[in-house]
């Protein structure tokens, strides 16, 4: 069921990109369900116990719906040109990270992190970056050395009260942290995906530490 998911999804999504209408999608909905939705749901369930073992937490899987919210968008095309899956470990902290897998016409994405910190976690992230930014950078570097990259910081400038020349200014400019990459997932997809998540889990585990213990 998983062996052709990426190829089938990319073929379907390329066609959808050229025919992003309700009529086309309705006519091809059985194909979407059999080639994308059903294998993705099966992959979510297959990966859940693997990721529960990796994270040492119960994991909740989610398949994102294909429909776009066009109410406030100039782009009125009704469907997303990607297939997105997510697993959320219940860490019992103030904020949970997510483990993400996406397929689009051009490739795949594996990612983890917290796209937007809650206010208390953001405050402690900044305190941690100020007091022990080298530790955070070491954890991030372990993932970047394996081909993953952080999303760009949300802020153009280092926030007050920290100086613009702060040695860890790049960390302070983040309002969330996500690392993403496009690893080789050829072969057994669950095995390769599990290995990819193992490569980047230390970053999520670092964020759990920030969310778990307020920094004095």
N, C-alpha and C positions, 0 to 999 in steps of 0.2 A: 504493500500500500504506500510505503514511503519512497520507494526507489525512484519514482518518476515525479514526485510532488514538485520539486523545484522546476524541472523542465516543463511540466504541464502548466504550472502556475504562470511561468514566464510567457509561454505561448498564448495562454488565455488573456493575460494582462496586456500583451502587445496588441492583440485584436481589440480588446476593450478600449485601449488608448485611441484607436482609430475609429471606434464606433461607440462613443460614450453617451449612449441614449437609453432611455427606459425601454424602448421597443426592442433594441438589440439585446439588452441584458435579459429581458423577459423571455425572448426566444432562445437564449443560451443559458438560462438559469439551470436547467438539468445538468448541463456540462459543468457549470460552476460548482454545483453541489457535489457531483461525483468526483471531479478531478481536483478541486481545491478545498471546499468546505469539509467534506467528510474525511479526507486524509489529514487535513490540518487538525480536526477535532481528535482524531485517533493519535496523532503525534503529541498533542497537548496532554492526553491521558497517559501515553507511554512515557513521556518525559517527566511527569509529575513525581513519581517515586524516585527517579534518578536524581532530580533536583532537590527533593526532600532529603535524600542522603547527603548530597553535596552541601546543602545549607544547614542541615540539622534542624530544619523547621518544617511544619506543614506548608504545603505549597498550593496556591489557588491558580488554576489555569484560566486563560481568557482568549477567545478568538474575537478579534475586532470585526465589527459589521462592515460590509462593503459600501454602505451608503454614506455619502458626504452630507454634512450639515451646510447647506448653501444659503441659509437665511441671511447671513451677514457677509457673504463673499461675493466678489465680482465674478468669480468663476462659478458658473451655474451647472457645470457638468455633474451629473448625479452620483457617479461611482468613483471610488478610490482606485488608483492604478497601482495597488500593492496589496499584499496579503500579510497581515500582521498578527503575531501571536505573542502572548506574554504570560509569564509565571510570576506570582508574587508570594514570596515567603513570609509567613506570619512570624515576625521576629520579636513581638511583644515589646518593641521600643516605641519611641515617639513618632517614628516614620519608617515605613518599610521600603527597601529598594525593590527594583523589578529586574527580571531577566527577560530579554526581548529577542525575538527572531522575526525577521521580515524578509519577504521576497518581493522584488519588483522586476520590471522588464530587463533591467541592466545587471542585476546580481542579487546578492543576499546581504543581510545585515545581522550581526549578532552584537548585542549591547547589554549593558547593565548600568544601574545607577539610580539616582533620584533626580528627575528632570527639574523639579523646583522644590527647594527646601521649604519646610514650614518655618514660620518666624522663629520659634525657639531653636530649631536645628540650624537655621542660618546663623543665628547669633553664636551658637557654639562652634559651628564650622569656622567662623571668622576668628574666634578666640583660639581655636586649635591651629589655624593657619598662622596666627601671630606667634603663638607659643612654641609650636613644634611643627612648622611647615615642612621641615626636612623629612619627617616621618610620612606625611601625606604624599610628598613628592616621590619618595621611595616606592610606596605602594602603587602609585600611578605609573611610575616608570617600569615596574615589573610587567604591566599590561602593555604599555606602549612599545616595549622591547619585543613583544609578540605580535605587533602589527595593529594594535588598537590605538585610537586617538580620542582625546576628550572633545566634546562639543566646545565651541568657542565660548569664552566668558560672556555673561549677559551684560556686564558693565564695561564701559570704555575706560573708566578711571577707577583707581583704587578708592574704595569708600572711606569716608571719615569714620573714626578719628585717625586712621592709619595714613602714614605718609606716602606720597606718590612714589618714593624710592624704596618702599618696603621690600626686603629681599624675597618675600613670597607674595608680591603684589598680584601675580597672575592667579593664584589661588583665591585671594581676597576678592577678585573681580567676579568670581563665580557665584551665582545665586542658586545653583543646583549643580550636580556633576553627573555626566553620562559619558562613558567610554564605549565607542562603537568601532567595529571593524568588519571585514569581509573575508573570513577564513575559508579555506578549502573544505567544502562539506561533501565532496565526492565520496562514494562508498556507502557504508552503513550510516544513514542520516542520524538516527538517535545516538549512536556511538560518537560520531564526529561532533555533533552538537553538544553532547555532554562534555567532551574534551574541551571544546571551545569555551563553554561556560566555566569550566574549571580554571582556564587560563585567566579569566577576568573576575572570578568570584572574590579574590582578595581585595579588590577595589570596593565591591559592595560590602564586604565584611568590615572594611575600614569605615564606611559610611554608617554601618550599624553601630559601630563603636561611638561615633560622634552622636548618633541619635539616642544612644542608650544612656550615656553618662554626661550630664551637664558639666561643661568645663568651667572651673572656678576662675 
